[in-house]
């Protein structure tokens, strides 16, 4: 899930997990200089490509607890 902000430099990737479960471990895998894969518990959940600016980091990923 992509969460957009008013400032385009602050868009975020969000990972949703079930209420009561432990939040997933977020890791980043560099595919190339500007392309990175976001993994949640080792499973790819997003691919982020940037034209400029810093690479995505685990701190850039929002963890959202889902309650139905």
Helices and strands as residue ranges (DSSP letters): E 2-3, G 8-10, E 12-18, E 26-30, E 35-40, E 43-49, G 58-60, E 61-66
